[in-house]
Amino acid sequence: MDKVLVLYYSSYGHIERMAVAEADGARSAGADVDIKRVPELVPNKVALASHYKLDQIAPVATIDDLINYDAIIFGTPTRFGNMAAQMKNFIDQAGGLWAKDKLVGKVGSVFTASATQHGGQEATILSFHIVLLHLGFIVVGLPYSFKGQLGIKDVHGATPYGATTIVGADGARMPSALEIEAAQYQGRHVAGIADGCHHVRRPGVWAASDVAAAE
């Protein structure tokens, strides 16, 4: 059974809700799934004053946790067209794993949220993809086989790069049914690809000596 980690940061609960949907989708494909979150950087007093959702039940991850999974689905809110500082701070600790090729060949995917339709959702996911490629991930998006993203009648998230949600300027809007469905689809899609990769992946890390031996 493939192991999938849904790793997220959420200030107000929108990404947390999407993370649960991603996990549901991955489990429906038969994967063993964990949901974890990255550490908060904002002082507790400031977070309380800003009405952050601090009662999130997902355990806090450590960078070495990433080694234990075949696929990792990352969730972050959009901050000026990029990932949140909390997520970036966490990923920046992966230098040791990068140096030892510990993340090469794992499946990686991203979902996000923004206040508005054009608030940088696609930029956030695409810039996150660059980081994943540097770390050696096999990057997976949300294909157009999820037909929900083709609709234009209602305001909604969902991009070919990954599931998204729009929260509104005041943050009052929670993920819609379509956006939850997109996240579930993405989770299921990632789990399926991870399973396919698992069947062809050799034990350990693919090194130059492995390639030479294969030739």
Residue pairs with C-beta under 8 A, 6 or more apart in sequence:
1 30
1 31
1 32
2 30
2 31
2 32
2 70
2 71
2 191
2 194
2 195
2 198
3 31
3 32
3 33
3 34
3 68
3 69
3 70
3 71
4 23
4 26
4 31
4 32
4 33
4 34
4 69
4 70
4 71
4 72
4 73
4 187
4 190
4 191
4 194
5 33
5 34
5 35
5 36
5 61
5 65
5 66
5 68
5 69
5 71
5 72
5 73
6 19
6 22
6 23
6 26
6 33
6 34
6 35
6 36
6 72
6 73
6 75
6 187
7 36
7 37
7 38
7 61
7 66
7 72
7 73
7 74
7 75
8 15
8 16
8 18
8 19
8 35
8 36
8 37
8 38
8 58
8 74
8 75
8 76
9 15
9 37
9 38
9 75
9 76
9 77
9 84
9 86
9 87
9 90
10 16
10 19
10 37
10 53
10 56
10 75
10 77
11 50
11 52
11 53
11 77
11 84
12 51
12 52
12 53
12 167
12 171
13 53
13 56
13 174
14 77
14 113
14 165
14 167
14 171
14 174
14 175
15 75
15 76
15 77
15 111
15 112
15 113
16 37
16 53
16 56
16 58
17 174
17 175
17 180
18 75
18 111
18 113
18 163
18 165
18 175
18 179
18 180
18 183
19 35
19 37
19 58
19 73
19 75
19 111
19 183
20 35
21 163
21 175
21 180
21 181
21 183
21 184
21 187
22 73
22 75
22 111
22 163
22 183
22 184
22 186
22 187
22 190
23 33
23 34
23 35
23 187
24 184
24 187
25 183
25 184
25 185
25 186
25 187
25 188
25 189
25 191
26 33
26 71
26 73
26 187
26 188
26 190
26 191
27 33
27 187
27 191
28 184
28 187
28 188
29 187
29 188
29 191
29 192
29 195
30 191
30 195
31 71
31 191
31 194
31 195
33 187
33 191
34 69
35 58
36 58
36 59
36 60
36 61
36 65
37 56
37 58
37 59
37 60
37 61
38 60
38 61
38 86
38 87
38 89
38 90
39 60
39 86
39 89
39 90
40 47
40 52
40 54
40 86
41 85
41 86
41 89
42 50
42 52
42 86
44 54
47 54
48 54
61 90
63 90
63 93
63 94
63 96
63 97
64 97
66 72
66 94
66 97
66 102
66 103
66 106
67 97
67 102
67 103
69 106
70 106
70 107
70 194
70 197
70 198
71 106
71 107
71 108
71 109
71 190
71 191
71 193
71 194
72 106
72 107
72 108
72 109
72 137
73 108
73 109
73 110
73 111
73 186
73 187
73 190
74 87
74 108
74 109
74 110
74 111
74 128
74 132
75 110
75 111
75 112
76 83
76 84
76 86
76 87
76 110
76 112
76 124
76 128
77 84
77 112
77 113
77 114
78 84
78 112
78 113
78 114
78 119
78 120
78 121
78 123
78 124
79 85
79 124
80 120
81 120
81 123
81 124
81 127
82 88
82 120
82 123
82 124
82 127
83 91
83 112
83 124
83 127
83 128
91 131
94 103
94 135
97 103
97 135
98 134
98 135
98 136
100 205
101 136
101 205
101 206
101 207
102 205
103 135
103 136
103 137
104 135
104 136
104 205
104 206
105 136
105 138
105 197
105 201
105 205
105 206
106 136
106 137
106 138
107 137
107 138
107 140
107 190
107 193
107 194
107 197
108 132
108 135
108 137
108 138
108 139
108 140
109 139
109 140
109 141
109 162
109 186
109 189
109 190
110 124
110 125
110 128
110 129
110 132
110 161
110 162
111 125
111 162
111 163
111 164
111 183
111 186
112 121
112 124
112 125
112 128
112 162
112 164
113 121
113 157
113 164
113 165
113 166
113 167
113 175
114 120
114 121
114 124
114 164
114 166
114 167
115 166
115 167
115 168
115 169
115 171
116 166
116 169
117 155
117 166
119 166
121 157
121 159
121 164
122 159
122 161
125 141
125 159
125 161
125 162
125 164
126 161
129 139
129 161
132 139
133 139
138 193
138 197
140 189
140 190
140 193
141 159
141 160
141 161
141 162
141 186
142 149
142 158
142 159
142 160
142 161
142 162
142 163
142 182
142 185
142 186
142 189
143 160
143 189
144 150
144 160
146 158
146 181
146 182
146 185
146 186
146 189
148 156
148 158
148 178
148 181
148 182
148 185
149 156
149 158
149 159
149 160
149 182
151 178
154 176
154 178
155 166
156 166
156 176
156 178
156 179
157 163
157 164
157 165
157 166
157 175
157 179
157 182
158 164
158 178
158 179
158 182
162 186
163 179
163 182
163 183
163 185
163 186
164 179
164 182
165 174
165 175
165 176
165 179
166 173
166 179
167 173
167 174
175 183
202 210
